[in-house]
Amino acid sequence: MKLFLINIFLTIIFLSYSSAGAKNFNTEYVVSSSGIKIGKFSWSLEINNKKYKTEIFLKNAGVFSPLYSFEGNYISQGIVENGEYKAQEYKQYWRTKKKIKIVEMSFDGYLKKLYQKPEEKELPRLNLDGIFQYSDPITSFLNILNGDDQVKTIDGRRIYTMKKVGIDNKENITIEIHNYKNIWADHKRNDLKKIEFVLESSGFLPKNINIYFKNRVFKLKQN
């Protein structure tokens, strides 16, 4: 009986220790453009034992779903070190009626791997072996939300710097895109202008998100 109680006590200590610092965040959004609902978007973040996994899922919704079907899944995982999220593995899946695109990247400080399907036939315009201290887009978002003023980002097609403006604003974060370079093309055209996070006082992930493209604004509001 004494041994049994000791085992129970040690099990409780182990479970308490292993779950210390574990955090989970989950937020769902409705996606609209020009006042019309076009999709649903969910964002989750799990942090445990200095490791993190974050996932975004995006799918068409609303009256126009039969006309424009799409689905996206984005997963990033890595470590949390000195208060910074450091990506190790990133996977991206994007599907429409006409095509499926897959991007996979891995990091160890440097970009270790960049895989795409369909395979890119163009030669890279950048030295991929020299990509250092870059993160995937979701990890970059996490570091911006965690207090970084700017982060270097690679999404498989391009590299750029997300730069926070209006730093003194505690309720909203505005991110502008700088140092934009295409990996597989010569042009530097960038239709993504800025991203706004409307912060949630009781949580880590933003309450609302506004994404500004050249001619359109996509609004994500908590469901």
C-alpha positions in Angstrom: 0.0 0.0 0.0 2.8 2.4 0.9 4.6 1.7 -2.5 1.3 2.2 -4.3 0.8 5.7 -2.6 4.4 6.6 -3.5 3.8 5.7 -7.1 0.6 7.8 -7.2 2.5 10.8 -5.6 5.4 10.5 -8.2 2.9 10.3 -11.0 1.2 13.5 -9.9 4.5 15.3 -9.6 5.5 14.1 -13.1 2.2 15.2 -14.7 2.4 18.6 -12.9 6.0 19.1 -14.1 5.4 18.0 -17.7 2.4 20.3 -18.1 4.1 23.3 -16.5 4.2 26.1 -19.0 1.9 24.4 -21.4 -0.3 26.8 -23.2 -3.0 26.3 -25.9 -4.7 29.0 -28.0 -7.5 28.5 -30.5 -9.3 31.2 -32.5 -11.8 30.9 -35.3 -12.6 33.7 -37.8 -15.0 34.5 -40.5 -13.3 35.8 -43.7 -15.0 38.5 -45.7 -14.2 40.8 -48.6 -16.3 43.8 -49.7 -18.8 42.8 -47.0 -19.3 39.3 -48.4 -18.4 36.2 -46.5 -16.0 34.1 -48.5 -14.4 31.7 -46.0 -13.6 30.5 -42.5 -10.2 30.6 -40.9 -8.9 28.9 -37.7 -5.6 29.5 -36.0 -4.2 27.3 -33.2 -1.1 27.5 -31.1 0.3 24.9 -28.7 3.3 25.5 -26.5 4.8 22.8 -24.3 8.3 22.2 -22.9 9.8 25.0 -25.0 8.4 23.6 -28.2 5.5 25.0 -30.2 3.2 23.9 -33.0 1.0 26.4 -34.8 -1.6 25.6 -37.5 -3.8 27.7 -39.7 -6.7 26.2 -41.6 -8.6 28.1 -44.3 -11.6 27.0 -46.3 -14.2 28.6 -48.6 -17.7 29.4 -47.1 -20.7 31.5 -47.9 -23.0 31.9 -50.9 -20.1 31.9 -53.4 -18.6 28.6 -52.3 -19.9 26.7 -55.3 -18.1 29.2 -57.6 -14.8 29.5 -55.9 -13.7 26.5 -53.9 -10.4 26.6 -51.9 -8.7 25.0 -48.9 -5.5 25.8 -47.2 -3.6 24.2 -44.4 -0.4 25.7 -42.9 1.6 24.1 -40.1 4.8 25.3 -38.4 6.6 23.8 -35.5 9.9 24.6 -33.7 11.3 25.7 -30.4 10.9 28.7 -28.1 14.3 30.0 -27.0 14.9 33.2 -25.0 11.3 34.3 -25.7 11.7 33.8 -29.5 9.9 31.4 -31.8 12.4 29.6 -34.0 11.0 27.6 -36.9 12.2 24.1 -37.6 9.6 22.6 -39.9 6.9 24.2 -42.1 4.3 22.6 -44.4 1.8 24.4 -46.6 -1.0 22.8 -48.6 -3.2 24.9 -50.9 -6.0 23.5 -53.1 -8.4 25.1 -55.6 -10.6 23.5 -58.3 -7.8 23.8 -60.7 -4.6 23.1 -58.8 -2.9 21.8 -55.7 0.3 23.5 -54.3 2.5 22.1 -51.6 5.5 23.8 -49.9 7.7 22.3 -47.3 10.6 24.0 -45.6 13.0 23.1 -42.8 15.3 25.3 -40.8 18.3 25.1 -38.5 19.1 28.8 -38.4 19.7 28.5 -42.1 17.2 27.3 -44.6 17.9 23.6 -44.9 15.2 22.5 -47.3 12.8 24.0 -49.7 10.5 21.6 -51.5 7.6 22.5 -53.8 5.0 20.6 -55.7 4.6 21.2 -58.6 8.3 21.5 -58.9 9.6 25.0 -59.8 11.2 24.9 -63.3 12.8 28.4 -62.9 16.3 28.7 -61.4 16.3 30.7 -58.1 17.3 34.3 -58.3 18.6 34.2 -54.8 21.3 32.1 -53.0 19.1 29.8 -51.0 22.1 28.5 -49.1 22.5 32.1 -47.7 19.0 32.3 -46.3 19.8 32.8 -42.6 17.5 33.6 -39.6 14.4 33.6 -41.7 11.1 32.1 -40.5 7.9 30.9 -42.2 5.0 33.4 -42.2 3.1 32.0 -39.3 6.2 31.9 -37.0 6.9 35.5 -38.1 3.4 36.5 -37.0 4.0 34.8 -33.6 7.2 36.8 -33.1 5.5 40.1 -34.1 2.7 39.3 -31.6 5.4 38.4 -29.0 7.0 41.9 -29.3 9.5 41.8 -32.2 9.5 45.0 -34.3 10.6 43.2 -37.5 11.1 39.7 -38.7 12.7 38.1 -41.8 10.2 35.9 -43.7 10.3 33.2 -46.4 7.1 31.6 -47.8 8.6 29.4 -50.5 8.0 31.9 -53.3 9.5 35.1 -52.0 11.4 36.6 -49.1 10.6 39.8 -47.3 10.7 41.6 -43.9 7.6 42.1 -41.9 8.1 45.4 -40.1 5.8 46.7 -37.3 4.7 50.4 -37.6 2.9 52.4 -35.0 4.9 50.7 -32.2 3.3 52.7 -29.4 -0.3 51.4 -30.2 -1.1 48.8 -27.6 -4.5 47.7 -29.2 -3.5 47.3 -32.8 -0.4 46.1 -34.7 0.2 47.2 -38.3 2.7 45.3 -40.3 4.2 46.6 -43.5 6.1 44.5 -46.1 9.7 45.6 -46.9 12.8 44.2 -48.7 10.5 42.1 -51.0 12.3 39.7 -53.4 10.9 37.0 -55.6 12.9 33.8 -55.4 11.8 32.4 -58.9 11.2 35.6 -60.9 13.1 38.8 -61.8 10.3 41.2 -61.0 9.7 42.7 -57.6 6.0 43.2 -57.8 4.3 42.9 -54.4 0.5 43.1 -54.1 0.5 42.6 -50.4 0.6 46.0 -48.8 0.0 45.6 -45.1 -1.5 43.5 -42.3 -3.4 44.7 -39.2 -3.8 42.7 -36.0 -6.6 43.9 -33.7 -5.4 42.5 -30.3 -7.4 40.6 -27.8 -6.9 41.7 -24.2 -7.4 38.2 -22.8 -5.5 36.1 -25.3 -2.3 35.9 -27.4 -3.8 35.4 -30.9 -5.4 38.5 -32.4 -9.1 39.3 -32.2 -9.4 40.4 -35.8 -7.0 40.5 -38.8 -7.2 42.8 -41.8 -5.1 41.9 -44.9 -4.6 44.7 -47.5 -3.8 43.7 -51.1 -3.4 46.1 -54.0 -7.1 46.3 -54.8 -8.9 44.3 -52.0 -9.1 44.1 -48.3 -9.7 40.7 -46.6 -11.2 41.0 -43.1 -11.0 38.2 -40.5 -13.3 38.6 -37.5 -13.5 36.3 -34.6 -16.5 33.9 -34.9 
